[in-house]
Amino acid sequence: MHQNGFTDDHLDMLRELMNIAMGNATASIADLLEAFGKMHIPQIMISDMEGLDGYIQQSIPKDQRNYVTKQLFGGEFSGEFLFVISEESAIHLGHHLYDVDQPSDGDILDAVIELTNILSATMISRLTEELHTKVQFFVPSTEVVDGNALISQEDIINYHRIIIISTQMEFQHQNINGQIFILTKDGMIGSLKDLIDRKLEELYA
Amino acid sequence: MKILVVDDSKLARMFLIKTLRELEPSAKVLEAENGLEAVELFKVEKPDAVFLDLTMPVMDGYEALNEIIKMDTKAQVVIVSADIQAQAQSTVLASGAKMMVPKPINSEKMLSVLQQLSI
């Protein structure tokens, strides 16, 4: 038994559902980029809020400049979708999507927003479809920050525990890589566990 | 009928086996949790068909598929994967997989797969 009543079965189910969601998202992005994306095994971690900062720092170098898009979603399963793409990858993305050697800052920002919209909508929709529930999306925000400033005190001050679901988007030949984090906090962890329990009941029926 | 089910997720294997047993209750099912285990089991057990995931630790499904086809060019390998990119499908079909089915596999898809396999 893990924290918050999660068992190995809960984590395995969540990882598998995330894998299916990421498969759908990768296919949509592959169509957009006319490229092939490598799939990675999703990681799930239950942590306190201090652990979140450490976990993100393991994946993203402190001194790397990043475009960070945050989007809240709400419903029976609610949380925050976080997409982090390095400035270098974002430039490659702008170059690839706009077919120009030196995309402008505006082109790059547009490209990142477009990519994030597709990623978040496809992943969260597929994940919630598998969990037999629905969510509402809120307006996303994008900013450019250093790796050591991805999570602000404002983000973590009101929470105690968090589930981090993370995976990687990798289009190797285009040099476009990004990290995806889905964060679910406090009360919603119990709600997510209930949704997974229902899914597990289908399996053991 | 002997079937090898390969997936790093225990629950994904259970879902697939449950769906398979609804249609083929007498099937003997073997399980592997990565490509390397699958290749070793295939060598010893010679299953009639293999349901193989692609994204796995230790040895992924692409490499396992190549190893299995090297051992038996007529091996009936069905790729069951969350990766639904057209290029993933063309790669595995070119490597010798009989077909590719997107996850999650349900009874309807399983019936269609079993009808298409020569087992």
Contacts between the chains, C-beta under 8 A, distances in Angstrom:
chain1	res1	chain2	res2	distance
A	9	B	10	7.9
A	9	B	11	6.5
A	12	B	9	5.5
A	12	B	10	5.7
A	12	B	11	4.9
A	13	B	11	5.2
A	15	B	9	6.5
A	16	B	9	4.4
A	16	B	11	5.8
A	16	B	12	5.0
A	16	B	103	7.9
A	19	B	9	7.5
A	19	B	55	6.6
A	19	B	82	4.6
A	19	B	103	7.5
A	20	B	82	4.5
A	20	B	103	5.2
A	20	B	104	6.5
A	21	B	82	7.9
A	22	B	82	6.7
A	23	B	81	7.0
A	23	B	82	3.0
A	23	B	83	5.0
A	23	B	84	5.5
A	23	B	102	7.4
A	23	B	103	7.0
A	24	B	82	7.6
A	24	B	84	6.7
A	26	B	83	6.7
A	26	B	85	6.3
A	27	B	83	7.6
A	27	B	84	4.6
A	27	B	85	4.9
A	30	B	85	4.8
A	30	B	86	7.8
A	30	B	87	7.2
A	36	B	85	6.1
A	36	B	87	4.3
A	36	B	88	7.4
A	37	B	85	6.7
A	39	B	54	7.0
A	39	B	55	4.5
A	39	B	82	7.0
A	39	B	83	4.9
A	40	B	55	7.1
A	41	B	8	7.1
A	41	B	55	5.8
A	41	B	56	7.5
A	41	B	57	6.4
A	130	B	104	7.5
A	200	B	11	7.8
A	203	B	11	6.4
A	203	B	14	5.9
A	203	B	15	6.0
A	203	B	18	6.8
